[in-house]
Amino acid sequence: MSSAPPSISLRLWMVAAVTGSGAFMAMLDSTVANLAIDTISREFDAPLADVQWIATSYLIALALSLPLTAWLARRFGSSRLWVAAILVFVAASVLCGISRGLTTLIVARCLQGLAAGLMVPVGQSVLSEAADRQQLGRLMGTVGFAVALGPALGPGLGGVLIDHLSWRWLFWINAPVGIAAAVAAKHVLPPGEASCANRLDITGLLLVGLGLPLVLYGGAEIGASGVTASSIFSLTLGIALTFAFIIHARRSIAPLIDILLFRRAGFAAAVLTASLTGAAMYGGLLLIPLFLQDGLNQSPTDAGLMLFVMGLGSAVILPIAGNLTDRFGALAVCLVGSILLLLSTAALLWPSMLALALIPLLFARGGGLALAQMPAMTASYAAVVKNETSDAATIINIAQRLGGALGAISTVIVLEQAANTDHRLAYGWGLSLLVLFAAGSIVTSTLLKRPLKQSV
C-alpha cells in the first residue's frame, strides 16, 4: 500500500494559484481572440485574411520566446522573469484594447505572445523549484485545472463580452487579474537566485527560434487551409532547422537548451508521452467538431457544447490526477489515463455507442487526457535536479506544442486523403489516427520512471 504523500503548505498552494493565474490568462487569450475576428474585421474594415493574423501572430510569437525560457531564468531568476513576463502581458493587453488600427493590434498581440511564451513554462519552473517531488502532482494538477478552464470557458466568456460590451474587453479584462497576480507574486513566490548564466547561444537561438515558429505556422496553415505549397515549405524548413538545432545543442558546450536531459531515466518517456497526448488533444479539437457537425448533423452550438463537456472532463479530473500521481507515481496514472483515452476515442467509431453515450464518452476522453498528460509533465520535473527545471520546462512545453502541430497536421492529411471516397470513412480514419496516438502514449507510459523521488 502506498504511503501518504507529504502535505502541502498554504504558501505552496498560493504559489500554485499565482502561477496558475498566468497560465489561465495565456490559454484564455489563445482562444478568445478567434471569436472577435469577424467583429474586428468589420470595425477596422479589413479583410479576414489580414485579421486572422491576430490569432496567428500570438501563436508564432509564443513559439519565438519559448526557447529563451531556460537561459533567461538562469540569467535573471525564475520568479523575477515570471513577474516581468506577466507585466509585459498586461501592458500588451491594454495596448490591444486601445488599438485604433489592425497593425497596432497585431503588434500588441505579438507582445502578448512573447510574454505568454515565457509565463507558462517559467510558472511551472517556479512551482517545481519550490516543491518536493511528491507534492508536484497535486500542485501541477491545480495549475492544470486553471489551464484547462481557459479554453473551456473562453468561448462563453468571450461571447458575453463581445455581445454586451466590446471586443476590447477581451483584452482589458487581463489588466486587473494580471496586476493582482504580479502584486501577489512579490509576496508569495520564492525570491529565486540569478546564476552567472553562460553567454547566450546565438546560433542555437536562431535555429530553434526560427524552426519552431515555422513548424507551428505550417501546422496552423494546414489545419486552417489544408495542405498547400507554402504550408509544406514552412513545415519542412522548420523541421530542418529544429533538427539542426538538436545537432548543434549536442555539440555545444553551453547550449541554449540542455537536451542532454534526455539521458535522464524517465525524462525522454515523459516528454514523448506529453507530446503524444498533445497530438491526441489538438488532433481531437480539430477532428471532433467536424465529425459532430458533418457526421452526426449537430449544429455548431451543439458541437461547441460537446467540446465544453470534453474540456470539463479534463478540468474535473486534473486535481484528482495530481493526487493520484503523488500517491502512486506517474507510471500507473499515465497508463490508466492513456488506456481510458484510447477506449473513449475508439468508442466514437461505433454508431451505436454514439447514440447511447456521446456525452459520457467525451467527458471520459477529457478525463483520459488529464490522467495521461499531467502526470507525464510531473514525471519530467521529477527526473531532473532543481537547477535544471527551467530547461525541463522549456523542453516539455516545446514537446507539447510540437505534438499538437503533429496531431493537427496528420489529422488534416488523413481527412483530405480519405475525403475523396466517403465522409464516414474519412472520419473513421481520422478517429483511428487519434486512437493510434493514444496507443503510443500507452507504450511510452510504461517507460516512465516508477518512483517519484525527491531530486536535489
Secondary structure, 3 states (H helix, E strand, C coil): CCCCCCCCCHHHHHHHHHHHHHHHHHHHHHHHHHHCHHHHHHHHCCCHHHHCHHHHHHHHHHHHHHHHHHHHHHHHCHHHHHHHHHHHHHHHHHHHHHCCCHHHHHHHHHHHHHHHHHHHHHHHHHHHHHCCCCCHHHHHHHHHHHHHHHHHHHHHHHHHHHHHCCCCHHHHCHHHHHHHHHHHHHHHCCCCCCCCCCCCCHHHHHHHHHHHHHHHHHHHHHHHHCCCHHHHHHHHHHHHHHHHHHHHHHHCCCCCCCHHHHHCCCHHHHHHHHHHHHHHHHHHHHHHHHHHHHHCCCCHHHHHHHHHHHHHHHHHHHHHHHHHHHHHCHHHHHHHHHHHHHHHHHHHHCHHHHHHHHHHHHHHHHHHHHHHHHHHHHHHHHCCCHHHHHHHHHHHHHHHHHHHHHHHHHHHHHHHHHCCCCHHHHHHHHHHHHHHHHHHHHHHHCCCCCCCCCCC
